[in-house]
Structures are given as structure tokens and as C-alpha cells.
Amino acid sequence: MERVAIIGASMTQFGQRDAWLRELLVEAGEAALADANVTGADLDHLYVSNMASGEFEGQTGVVNALAHDLAATPAYTARVDQTSASGGAGVYAAWQSVASGASECTLLVGGEKMTHRSTAEATDVIASLTHPVEYKHGVTLPSFAGLTARHYLETYDAPRESLGKVAVKNHANGVDNPHAQFRKTVDLETVLESPIVADPLRLYDFCPITDGSAALVCCPASVAEEYVDDDEYVVISGIGGATDTHVVHERADLTTMGGVRDSAEIAYEMADIGPDDVDVAELHDMFTILEFLQSEDLGFFEKGAGWRAVENGVTDRDGDLPINTSGGLKSKGHPLGASGVAQVYEVVNQVRGTAGPRQVDADVGLACNVGGFGNCVTTTIVEGAQ
Amino acid sequence: MSDNAHTFEAAVYADGSVTYPPHPVGPNGVERTDTLDLREYEARVVTWTTSTATPPGVRQPNTLAIVEFDLGVSYDGPPVRALGQVVVDDGGTDEGTPNDEAADGEDASEDHPGTDTQVVAIGDRVEPVYVSELRDPEAGIREPASQSWDGFRFRPVE
């Protein structure tokens, strides 16, 4: 199996954009190709991670449009939809294309255009991923978060304030991310007094609705230095994908995301490392409670202890294990299909030392992208080339 | 509507495990062999939330609970739970009575304007209340004919 290098990475400004999806994909795709010193003509495979362009925009076939716009024809193309984990699943597809030997140069672009829809409409598009017995009760992803947060706080005797501190931390990180949707700090009082969205969770416990795109260029590590210098690329040392029950209430433990645990086990084994070896992580903090669940199910902290790590500053940028240095989905924004790609963009920059004011000391970075409410997960581990 | 007109159907599989909703194959990959009516079992609230940002066609606010059914000491399969809306007691014009069909189109939002009123608590015992239409099928993104829209809300019992 070929060792896979990431030789180019980019992301657009996240937020409320005038551009539509095709334009966002082109913007990120062109930037990643330029970062890798390749052109569309060099591509063997092209993937687009996108959850719902048909539902949001009435635009399907976006990957073929992008192939034409980037002059990438006759590259093989495929759109990857795995709900909120479409980006991570796209990373897996891109990795697989190169690792298998099917492609010598692959571009992955993730993107979503959402902000032209009302919150209620966007919420319903996302909630349409639920099982019919859930959907008919009007369940939304935020309401799953509220249900889980209450159960977590009760089970582990965690204070409500600990969830608020996730939002405070990630907003503070987002200030230094020029691509983030929100570049402003919030204090705990503001978080705890913001409007209730899904009791006990409030507005600042949730990520925003976002437009944006991100992209990666992959090739065999053996030829990476034909495109970029040895300090300009990283390798995907481990990657794993896994699922959990579609129906959330059927899980044995409502505070455990089996897909996170199982995908991480695969990724750790492939990389021949353990959770203690990870220096920086991007987690899918679509809701503050998810940062606790993932940090525990990835093995960073014992079950029920994730909240204590936040309380003790362990996950701060200057802590022992910085989590969501990008600002996370919470501050950076969450354009569904782009998010998993943008997570890897952040750890690529952390590992190759190009994260600017967000830079931490990192040789090993991990990104965990969650779809649905833990229904499907991809965990990716990135290490320096040497 | 008679008590037996609407069952809260769960599936029983060859290894004795039970799931709600029913699946073609059981959690351990074994075949489905029978059904049971969850109305016959005691249920308690595991967790709950009140959602204020609801999609089109859904009551606002929308209190939801995950409840767990007690299938007895002889049952050793995975937990049997259901997620459902919680009946909001509005002082007489409730959305339904146990196992009885409610009037169509009811909306609790005007009678439950905020989330300060806690209508359920962890550990509460609840009973299922049949409702013919849990949300407006025409208002959301999902094709109305693709699924059923009736079901059971949960009402706390003393």
C-alpha cells in the first residue's frame, strides 16, 4: 500500500458568502492546486465532499462541474456524501485512491452553501438524515445534543459551566484564524445567558450555519518531493472510518460514540501510535457536548473526564493537548461538506508549522469528523514527512 | 378509536433481543421472529430536552424525551428505548389520551410558550399517548408519502 502525502491544502473564508457552491469549490480547489504546484491536468482523481447541494441550492452534479471548471477532465470524479462527515469521508476516498495505486494525484474539495436558507429550513435539511421514527417527532441534531448533554451532565456530575467553557475556548482560538466565521471572544456569562436552543444547551453551545470550502491535494509520498519541498508536505499515517447505530436511542451508552472509538482504533493501529502520541486535535464540535464525547472516545481522557480536561485547561492552545486550535466548528463555522476537510487543513498547518499565531508544537495531528449524531465517523492522523 | 387500534410495535429477534424501531435483522445479525407492543411495559425517562428552534411543521417549543422500557428481569438483551415528544399538559386540551387518537393539527406551543416550564424529569414514569399526526407532513423536506406521521407521545404519570 502506498504511503499517502498531502502536498497542498487550502480553505476559503468561512461565513456568509455571496458565492454559490460551484464558485466556492473552485476557489478552494484552485488554491490547493497552487499550494501543491500542480494543475487540473495533473489530476487522476477528483472528489467533492458535499452533503446537500441539491436540497440547499438545487445544484447537483457539482463534481463534474468542478472537473470542467478546473480543466481536470478526463479525471475520474465522485461526490462523497456522508452528511456532516462528508469531508472526512472524502479524505478517506482521496487517501484510498492514492494508497491503492489507482491515482497518482488526487484533489479533494469539500464545500457547502447554506446561509441563503433560513435556520428552520437548514435545520430540516440536516434533520432529514434521521430515521423516520425520529424525524416525525421533529427531532433535530441540536435536540439530540440537548438530550445527550443533559444525560452526560447527570451521569458524570459535570457542571453546566464546563460546556460553556468549550465555547469560550474555541472562540478564543478562532480570533487568530483569518478564515473563521466568528473572530471574537465570548465570556462564560454570555454563553450561559444566551437563548435556550435545546435545553440545557444555549445558542453559544452550537456552531453557526456557514458557507465555505476547503481542499487537499494528495499523491504518493514517494513522489511528493517532485512537487514540494520536504517541509511542505505531511503524510496521512493513519485513517479509519466507522459507523454507529442510525437510531441514536438504540446505543448501549448514550454518552459514547462508537463510531469515534472504532474509527480511532483503526487509525491508531495504522499509524502505530496511541492517543498519548497526539499533539493537537481538531474535533467535531458542532455542539459543545460533542467535544467531551469525542475527547473521551478517542482515548484522550477517561470516560466522563473530558469535562475536567476543559476545566483544567488541558485542551487550551497552551495546554498539554490543544483541541480545536482553528476555533473548531463552533467559531470557524460548519459548512457541512467542507468541515472534515478544513479540520485536516488545520492539522496539516499545525504539523508543517504554518499555522501562524495558532501554531503549537505538533508532530502528530488528529482530525475527527462526525456525521449525523455519531452515525458515521472518519478519524485521520497526520504526521510530518520525516 | 379502540385501545388496540394502534400498537407501539417493537421487533423481537431469534436471540431474544428487542428493538424499537423494528429492523429487518436484529442487532446480532439474527432474524426477526416476532413483535411486541411496548404499551404493555413500564417506561421511564432517561433524558429530555426542550427544543426552541424547530423545523417547519413542528410544534414550538418541542419537548422530547428518550425513555427506556422495562421488559422484566428475564430480558437480557440491549436496552429498549424510544424517542418521542412529551405531552404538554395545557390544562384540559391535551394532545391525546392514552391509546386514544387525538384531534388532528393540535399544537402545544401556545400553551407552552417558554422552556421555563419543565414538563418532565429524568426518572419520571411515562405512558404512551397516541397522536395521529406528530408534525405537519406537508411542511418539511421529507416526502410526505415516504413514511408514517402518527405515533406516541409520552405523558408523565403520577
Interface residues (C-beta under 8 A of the other chain):
Chain A: E55 T119 A120 E121 T123 D124 V125 A127 S128 H131 P132 V133 E134 Y135 K136 H137 G138 V139 T140 P142 S143 G146 L147 T148 A149 R150 H151 E154 P195 I196 V197 A198 D199 P200 L201 V247 V248 H249 E250 A252 L254
Chain B: T19 Y20 P21 P27 V46 T47 W48 T49 T50 S51 T52 A53 T54 P55 P56 G57 V58 R59 N62 L64 A65 I66 P78 P79 R81 A82 L83 G84 Q85 T115 I122 L134 R135 G140 I141 R142 S146 Q147 S148 W149 D150 G151
